[in-house]
Amino acid sequence: MHSRHETAKSLTDSPVVARQRISAAGHVASKRLLPDAQSDTDTSERQFDHDPEDAAGSRSSRQDRPAPPHESALAALDQQGSARIRFPNSARGPLQAVLINTAGGLTGDDDIRWSATAGEQSRLIISTAACEKLYRTHGPAARQNTQLVVESGARLDWLPQETIVFNGSSLQRSLEVDVAADATALIVESLVLGRQAMRECVVKLQLHDRWRIRRDGRLLHAEDLRLQFNDPKNAQRPSMLHHYSALSTLVLVAPDSAESLEMKAESIRRLFPDDSTILQAATSVMKHRLVIRVLATDSQSLRKSLIPCIEHLSDRMSIPQVWNV
């Protein structure tokens, strides 16, 4: 039998209870909306003021009319843990999906996995409901893995809002993209070091961001970004980020010719200021891809430059509405 003193001491000396960590996964897939499926949808949503024969005639004419390019619908959905996927109401066209991490952010030893497939001839646009937040870790890194597949004739736009990293955080993030030879993918990822409005300063950070993009089964684009800050001076060094605290990478993979991609690159260059102390941007055209890098002194300047750039590369489609919430 233990005395009260002995019991209290044993509780004090007991090991710290293991923290509960996120283990979540979400998957979404799109498919082309076939003409007959489109006809059924139109019929169910429309009320006819004429007799049934007129309605039948209208249905027949719609069945003969092919669906517009990239008219898409949901093909598959899977959600586990704190990973949620929602589909905002929108006009017919691409399938729009919004990713949500209900945990509110990531910290040490959290693990979240996203995957998506744009089925043949479909278009899938993916964004996030808010900026992902990376909080201070107690030791291990948070992990985020994303796998995207773009099938023949399809298009996928990966447009998450910025990831905000806080002081003392650690992240290992990977992005794997497989694009068919005649498919298109627009990939955008952005990082913001702290919240400037709160005057936050990131002086300790460990981040590894790994990209692998394959086209027709062959490696097309590979990069590894590492940010390691261990003292207040690191972020100010020219070899690191100089005075910038927000950065973004955009990669467009398309079957377009080199001349077509160069024309797009020239249009993008005109969107950025020629001489600015708060923003720097550069574009490169390589085989079947256009790469854009942007550095900004703050998240507002970064976003202001990103939105017209993304819209220009998205066939003039508007940025997902969640970016404006």
N, C-alpha and C positions, 0 to 999 in steps of 0.2 A: 504494500500500500504506500502510495506517495503522499508526502505532505504537500500543502499548498505551495510552499516555497520551492520544493523540488519540481512540482508540476509547472510552475511559472518558468523556472529555469530551463526545463526541457523544451517548452514552447519557444523560448527565446533562442535556444541553440539549434532548433530545427531548421532544415534547409528552406530557402525561399521557395514558395509554391511556383511551379512553372507557369509562365505567362500563357494565356490563351492566344493563339495566333490564327491569322486568316489562312485558309486553304480553300480557294475559290476557283471556279472555271465557268466560262460562258462560250457558247458557240452559236453562230447564226449562219444560215445559207440562203441564197436567193436563187430563184429560177425564172426563166422567161415566161411571161404570161402569154399563153397561146391564144390565138384568135377565138376559139370556142369558149375558153375560160373567161376571156374579156367580155364576150357576148353575154354569158350567164350573169356576170357581175353587173353589166349595164342594165339587163332586164330586171334584176332584183331591185335595183336602186331607182328605177324610173317608173312612174305611174302613168299609164296610158289613158288618155281622155277619149280615145277612139274605140272602135269595136275590136274584138280579138283578132279579126283577120288582118287589120292594119298593124296590130302589134306583131303578129306572126311574120308579116311581110318585112317589117323593120328588122326583126331578129334575123331573118334570112339574109338581108343585105349586109348586116354587120358581120355575119359569119364569113361572108365572101371577102371582107376587108381585112387585110393582115394587120396584126398588132404593130404599133409603132416600135421602132428600135429601142431595146433596153426597157420595154414595158415589163416590169418585174413584180414578183410576189414572193412571199415567204415560203421557203422549201423545208427548212429545219431550224429548230430552236432547242437549246439545252442550257440550263442555268443551275449552278451549284454554289452553295455557300453564299457569300455576300455579293456574288456577281449577278447582275441583273441586266436584261436587255429589253428596251422599250422601243415602240414604233410610233412616232408622232404622226398625226393626221397630215396628209400632204396630197398634192395633186398626183394624178396617175403619172407613172414614169418609173424612175429608179426606186428601189426599196431602200428606205432610210432607217437605220438602226442607231439607237443611242445606248451606249454602255454606261452602267452605273455601278460603282463600288459602294454598297450601302454601309460599309465600315467607316467611310469617311476619309480614308487615306491608307498609307502603308507605313509600316515601321519594321524593326528588326525581326527577321525570320518569317515575315509574311510571304505568302506565295499565291499569286493570282495569274491565271492563264486565260488568254483570249484566243479564239480561233474563228475564222470566217471563210466561207467559200462563195464566190460569185459563179453560179452555174452558167452553162453555155448560153451565150447571147443575152445574158442578164446584166443588170448594173446594180451594185450594192454600194451605198454610201454610209460610212460608219463614223460616228463622232462620239464624244463623251458628254454627259450632262453637265459636268463642271471640270475645273482643273483638278487633276490628280495631285495629291499632296503627299510628300515623302517626309516623314517625321524623324526625329532623332532616334537612333538605335541604341539598344543596351549592349550591343556587341555584333551580332550577325547581320548580314545584309538582307534587305527585302529583295524578293525575286518577282519579276514580271516577264512572262514569256508570251509572245504573240506569233501565231502562225496563220498566214493568209494564202489562199489558193484562188487563182483567177483562171477560169477555164476558157476554152476556145470562144473567141468573139465576145467575151465578156469584159466588163470594166469594174474595178473596185477602187474606191476612194477611201483611204485610211486617214481620217482627219480628226484625231483627238485634240482636245484643247491642251494648253500647256501643262507640263508637270512642274509643280513648285517644290523645290528642294529646300529643306530647312537645315540649319546649322547642326552638325553632328550626325547627319543622316548617311545611309549607305544603301546603294541599289545596284543590283545586277539585272540588267534588262537585255532581252534578246528579241530580235524580230526576224522571222523567216518568211520569205515570200516566194511563191512559185507561180510564174506567169506563163501562160501559153504563148506560142509564137505570134498569134494574131489577136492577143488580148492586150488590155491597157490597165496600168495600175498607177495611181498617184499616192505616194506615201509622204506623210508629213509628221514630224516629231519636233517638239519644242521643249526647251528647259528654261526655267527662271530660277535664279538663285535668290531665294528669300522674297519677302514682300516689301517692295520699296515704300509703299504707303505707311508701313509699320516701322520703317527704318531698320529692317533686319539685315544682318550681315552674316554671310556664310564664310567662316574661316576654317571649318573642319568638315570635310566631305570626302566620301569615297564613292565613285560612280563609274560603272563600266557598261557602256551601251554598244551592243554587238548587232550588226546588220548583215544579213545574207539574202540577196535577191537573185533568184535563178529564172532564167528565161528559156523555155523549151528544154528544161532539164539541165541547162548549163549555167554555171556561175557567171552572173553578169555584173553584180555590184557587191562589194564587200567593204566594210569599214568597222573600226573599233574605236570608240571614243572613250577616253579615260580622263576623269577629273579627280585629282587627289590634292586636297587642300589640308595642310597641317599647321599653318600659322597665318597670321593676318596679312602677311606680305605676298603670299602666293598668288592670290587672285589679281593683284596689281601688276604682276610681272608681265612684260610684253610676250614672253614665251607661253603664258597661260591665256588669260582672257583680257589682259590689259585692263581697261576700265569698264568693260562690258559685263552685264549681269544677266543677259537673256540671249538665247541662241536658238536657231531653228535650221533644220535640214529638210529640203523637199526633193524628192526624186520622182520624176515621171518616166515610166517605162512604157514604151509604145512601139507599134510596128511601123511608125512613120519613118520617112526617109530622113537622112541627115540634114538635107536642105530644109525640110519642114520643121524639124526640131530647132534648127538654127534660127528660123524666123520666129518661132515661139520664144526662144531665148532673147532675141533682140527686143521683142515686145515687153518681156519681163524686165529687161534692163531699163527701159524707159519708165517703168513704174517706180524705180528707186531714185532718190536724189543723187546728183552727181558728186556733191561735196557736202557731207554732213558729219558732225561730230557726235551725233547720237545714234547713227545707224550706218552699218557697212554691209554690203551685199555683193555677191559674185555668182556668176552662172557659168556652167561648163556643159558642152555638148559632146557626148561620146556615143558610141554605137548603141542605138536603140534606147538611149536614155538622156535625160536632161537633169542636171543636178544644180540645186540652188542652195547657197549658204547665206544665212543672215545673222548678223550680230547687232544687238541693240543695248543701249544703256539701261532700259527699263522695259517691263512687260507691255506697257501701253503702246510704246513706240513699235515694239515688235509686232503686236497684234494689228496695229494700224497698217503696217506694211504687208502683213501676211494675207489679210482678207482679200484685197484686190488681186494679189498674186495667185491665190488658190482659185478664186473665181475665174481668172483668166485661163487657168489650166484645166478647169472643170467644164469646158465647153460653154462658158458664160452662165453656168448655173449659179444661183445664189448660194452663199455659204449656209450650212445648216443653221436653222433658227436658234439652236441652243447656244451658238457662239454669241448671240446678241442678248441672251437672258442675263 
